[in-house]
Amino acid sequence: MDLGLVIALAVNELTAPMTVGYILCAIGLAVHFGFTGLLNFGQAAFAALGAYGFGYAALVFQWDLWASVLFGLFCSMVFAALLGIPTLRLRADYLAIVTIAASQALRFTLGSSTATPITGGSSGQNGFGESFFALSPIDPDTVLQVGPVILYSQDLWVRIVGWSLVVVAALLVLVLTRSPWGRVLKGIREDEDAVRALGKNVFSYKLQALVLGGSLASIGGMVFVMSSQTNQPTNWGTNFTFVTWTILLLGGAATILGPIVGGMV
């Protein structure tokens, strides 16, 4: 076994766009579970809607990068509202059942033949990253070789943007969780009846946390598919959610650096 090759490939995976996508989704899940106590097993749905929303806006509407990103975020926010309004009053175990069922229902809908004109059906979407790569300041002919690992200009650009988003997301969650709003979320996690007795609208705070964490996951979904510019329903199965949960629990559920460390590991 070539140990040098193994180490080089491992280092490559540490910074890969797929790793970044998982980390962003895990940061969103930290908002849901780590800080608010929401047992959400449907994180793959938010990532899928971000990716599909971006792809649809870019391919069908021919919108620019920023409008496409906003449309992907809008799709995940609408889903969060539709999912959260009837379910956030449920107990944790029932919420887990509902969210994983909703995620799977969404995945099958995205891959169905009736959704082909919108989502591409089982074939998915392809070639939706032109507006993203058009902003790259890196020379298209750039090739970076680190041992046996070869990175082309597009790979470098996705990684630079992806890890910048990880830093921004981590700082955003850090600031929010240390604010009065964040302290209410932690109170809900520990004893929502006590928070309710203090006059706080627990349902409203839960819904806000669901939207915020889902939005971070939708950005993660966009990064996840950007490198290959291929988005298929099979990307967003239960294994995606379970890997995200593994990352969160491995690094620490109620921490900021936990999802980053867990994702890299």
C-alpha positions as CSV (number, residue, x, y, z in Angstrom):
1,M,0.0,0.0,0.0
2,D,1.3,3.4,-0.9
3,L,0.9,5.4,2.3
4,G,1.8,8.7,0.6
5,L,-1.1,8.2,-1.8
6,V,-3.5,7.4,1.0
7,I,-2.5,10.5,2.9
8,A,-2.7,12.7,-0.2
9,L,-6.1,11.5,-1.1
10,A,-7.3,12.0,2.6
11,V,-6.0,15.6,2.6
12,N,-7.8,16.1,-0.7
13,E,-11.1,14.9,0.8
14,L,-10.6,17.2,3.8
15,T,-11.2,20.2,1.6
16,A,-13.5,18.7,-1.0
17,P,-16.7,20.4,-2.0
18,M,-18.7,17.4,-0.8
19,T,-17.1,17.8,2.6
20,V,-18.0,21.5,2.6
21,G,-21.6,20.7,1.7
22,Y,-21.9,18.2,4.5
23,I,-20.4,20.7,7.0
24,L,-22.8,23.5,6.0
25,C,-25.7,21.1,6.4
26,A,-24.3,20.0,9.8
27,I,-24.0,23.6,11.0
28,G,-27.7,24.0,10.1
29,L,-28.5,20.9,11.9
30,A,-26.6,22.2,15.0
31,V,-29.1,25.2,15.0
32,H,-32.0,22.7,14.8
33,F,-30.9,20.1,17.3
34,G,-27.8,21.4,19.2
35,F,-29.2,24.8,20.1
36,T,-33.0,24.3,19.8
37,G,-33.6,20.6,20.5
38,L,-35.5,20.0,17.3
39,L,-35.0,16.4,16.2
40,N,-35.0,17.0,12.5
41,F,-34.3,13.9,10.3
42,G,-35.1,15.6,7.1
43,Q,-32.1,17.8,6.5
44,A,-31.5,16.2,3.1
45,A,-34.8,17.9,1.9
46,F,-33.5,21.4,2.6
47,A,-30.2,20.6,0.8
48,A,-32.1,19.2,-2.1
49,L,-34.4,22.2,-2.4
50,G,-31.4,24.5,-2.4
51,A,-29.7,22.6,-5.1
52,Y,-32.8,22.1,-7.2
53,G,-34.0,25.7,-6.7
54,F,-30.6,27.0,-7.8
55,G,-30.5,24.7,-10.8
56,Y,-34.0,25.5,-12.0
57,A,-33.5,29.2,-11.7
58,A,-30.2,29.0,-13.7
59,L,-31.3,26.6,-16.4
60,V,-35.0,27.5,-16.9
61,F,-35.3,31.2,-15.8
62,Q,-31.7,31.9,-17.0
63,W,-31.2,34.0,-13.9
64,D,-27.8,35.2,-12.7
65,L,-25.9,33.7,-9.8
66,W,-27.3,35.8,-7.0
67,A,-30.9,35.5,-8.1
68,S,-30.5,31.7,-8.5
69,V,-29.0,31.5,-5.0
70,L,-31.9,33.5,-3.5
71,F,-34.4,31.3,-5.3
72,G,-32.8,28.2,-3.8
73,L,-33.0,29.8,-0.4
74,F,-36.6,30.8,-1.0
75,C,-37.5,27.2,-1.9
76,S,-36.0,25.9,1.4
77,M,-37.7,28.6,3.5
78,V,-41.1,27.9,2.0
79,F,-40.6,24.2,2.7
80,A,-39.5,25.0,6.3
81,A,-42.7,27.0,6.8
82,L,-44.9,24.3,5.3
83,L,-43.2,21.6,7.3
84,G,-42.9,23.6,10.5
85,I,-46.3,25.2,11.0
86,P,-48.2,21.9,11.4
87,T,-45.4,19.8,13.1
88,L,-43.3,22.0,15.5
89,R,-45.8,21.4,18.3
90,L,-45.1,17.7,18.1
91,R,-42.8,15.9,20.6
92,A,-39.3,15.1,19.5
93,D,-39.8,11.5,18.4
94,Y,-42.9,12.4,16.4
95,L,-41.1,15.3,14.8
96,A,-38.3,13.0,13.7
97,I,-40.8,10.6,12.1
98,V,-42.6,13.4,10.3
99,T,-39.4,15.1,9.0
100,I,-37.8,11.9,7.6
101,A,-41.1,11.0,5.9
102,A,-41.4,14.5,4.4
103,S,-37.8,14.3,3.2
104,Q,-38.4,11.0,1.5
105,A,-41.7,12.1,0.0
106,L,-39.9,15.1,-1.5
107,R,-37.1,13.0,-2.9
108,F,-39.5,10.7,-4.7
109,T,-41.5,13.7,-6.0
110,L,-38.4,15.3,-7.4
111,G,-37.5,12.1,-9.2
112,S,-40.9,11.3,-10.5
113,S,-41.8,11.3,-14.2
114,T,-44.5,14.0,-13.6
115,A,-41.8,16.3,-12.2
116,T,-39.5,15.8,-15.2
117,P,-40.2,19.2,-16.8
118,I,-39.2,21.0,-13.6
119,T,-36.6,18.8,-12.0
120,G,-35.4,16.5,-14.8
121,G,-36.9,13.5,-13.1
122,S,-34.6,10.6,-12.4
123,S,-32.0,12.1,-14.7
124,G,-31.8,15.3,-12.6
125,Q,-30.2,18.5,-13.6
126,N,-26.8,19.2,-15.4
127,G,-24.7,22.1,-16.4
128,F,-26.2,24.8,-14.1
129,G,-22.9,26.3,-12.8
130,E,-21.9,28.6,-15.6
131,S,-22.8,31.8,-13.8
132,F,-20.9,30.6,-10.7
133,F,-17.7,29.7,-12.5
134,A,-17.9,32.9,-14.6
135,L,-17.1,34.9,-11.5
136,S,-13.9,33.0,-10.8
137,P,-10.7,35.2,-10.9
138,I,-8.6,32.0,-11.4
139,D,-7.1,31.4,-14.8
140,P,-9.0,28.6,-16.5
141,D,-5.8,26.9,-17.4
142,T,-4.6,26.8,-13.9
143,V,-3.6,23.3,-12.6
144,L,-2.4,22.7,-9.1
145,Q,-0.8,19.4,-8.4
146,V,-0.2,18.3,-4.8
147,G,1.5,14.9,-4.9
148,P,-0.9,12.6,-6.8
149,V,-3.8,15.0,-6.4
150,I,-4.5,17.3,-9.4
151,L,-6.8,20.3,-8.9
152,Y,-8.1,22.3,-11.8
153,S,-9.3,25.9,-11.7
154,Q,-12.9,25.0,-11.2
155,D,-12.0,22.7,-8.3
156,L,-10.0,25.5,-6.6
157,W,-12.8,28.1,-7.1
158,V,-15.5,25.8,-5.5
159,R,-13.2,25.1,-2.6
160,I,-12.3,28.7,-2.0
161,V,-16.0,29.8,-2.1
162,G,-17.2,26.8,-0.1
163,W,-14.8,27.2,2.8
164,S,-15.5,31.0,2.8
165,L,-19.1,30.1,3.3
166,V,-18.3,27.7,6.1
167,V,-16.5,30.6,7.9
168,V,-19.4,33.0,7.4
169,A,-21.9,30.4,8.5
170,A,-19.9,29.6,11.6
171,L,-19.5,33.2,12.6
172,L,-23.2,33.9,11.9
173,V,-24.3,31.0,14.1
174,L,-21.8,32.1,16.8
175,V,-23.2,35.6,16.9
176,L,-26.8,34.5,16.9
177,T,-26.4,31.9,19.6
178,R,-24.7,34.4,21.9
179,S,-27.5,36.9,21.4
180,P,-30.7,37.1,23.4
181,W,-32.4,35.2,20.6
182,G,-29.9,32.4,20.9
183,R,-30.3,32.2,24.6
184,V,-34.1,31.7,24.1
185,L,-33.3,28.8,21.8
186,K,-31.1,27.2,24.4
187,G,-33.8,27.7,26.9
188,I,-36.3,25.9,24.6
189,R,-33.8,23.0,24.3
190,E,-33.6,22.6,28.0
191,D,-37.2,23.2,29.1
192,E,-39.6,24.8,26.6
193,D,-42.4,24.9,29.2
194,A,-40.3,27.2,31.4
195,V,-39.6,29.4,28.4
196,R,-43.3,29.5,27.6
197,A,-44.0,30.5,31.2
198,L,-41.7,33.5,30.8
199,G,-44.0,34.7,28.0
200,K,-41.9,33.7,25.0
201,N,-43.6,32.4,21.8
202,V,-41.9,29.0,21.7
203,F,-43.5,28.0,18.4
204,S,-42.2,31.2,16.7
205,Y,-38.7,30.7,17.9
206,K,-38.7,27.0,16.8
207,L,-40.0,28.1,13.3
208,Q,-37.2,30.7,13.0
209,A,-34.6,28.1,14.0
210,L,-36.0,25.7,11.5
211,V,-35.9,28.3,8.7
212,L,-32.3,29.4,9.6
213,G,-30.9,25.9,9.8
214,G,-32.7,24.8,6.6
215,S,-31.3,27.9,4.8
216,L,-27.8,26.9,5.8
217,A,-28.5,23.4,4.6
218,S,-29.8,24.7,1.2
219,I,-26.5,26.6,0.7
220,G,-24.7,23.3,1.6
221,G,-26.7,21.6,-1.1
222,M,-25.7,24.1,-3.7
223,V,-22.0,23.6,-2.9
224,F,-22.5,19.9,-2.7
225,V,-23.5,19.6,-6.4
226,M,-21.6,22.6,-7.8
227,S,-18.3,20.8,-8.5
228,S,-19.8,18.1,-10.7
229,Q,-22.7,20.3,-11.9
230,T,-24.9,17.2,-11.6
231,N,-27.9,17.1,-9.3
232,Q,-29.9,13.8,-9.0
233,P,-32.6,12.6,-6.6
234,T,-30.4,9.8,-5.4
235,N,-28.0,12.4,-3.9
236,W,-30.7,13.2,-1.2
237,G,-31.6,9.9,0.3
238,T,-31.7,9.0,4.0
239,N,-28.0,8.3,3.9
240,F,-27.3,12.0,3.3
241,T,-29.2,12.9,6.5
242,F,-27.6,10.1,8.5
243,V,-24.1,11.2,7.5
244,T,-25.0,14.8,8.5
245,W,-26.1,13.5,11.9
246,T,-22.9,11.5,12.3
247,I,-20.9,14.6,11.5
248,L,-22.8,16.6,14.0
249,L,-22.6,14.1,16.9
250,L,-19.0,13.3,16.1
251,G,-17.9,16.9,16.5
252,G,-20.4,18.0,19.1
253,A,-24.0,19.0,18.7
254,A,-24.1,22.3,20.6
255,T,-20.8,23.7,19.3
256,I,-19.7,25.9,16.4
257,L,-16.5,24.1,15.5
258,G,-18.0,20.6,16.1
259,P,-19.7,20.3,12.6
260,I,-16.5,21.5,10.9
261,V,-14.2,19.1,12.8
262,G,-16.7,16.2,12.4
263,G,-17.1,16.8,8.7
264,M,-13.4,16.8,8.1
265,V,-13.0,13.7,10.1
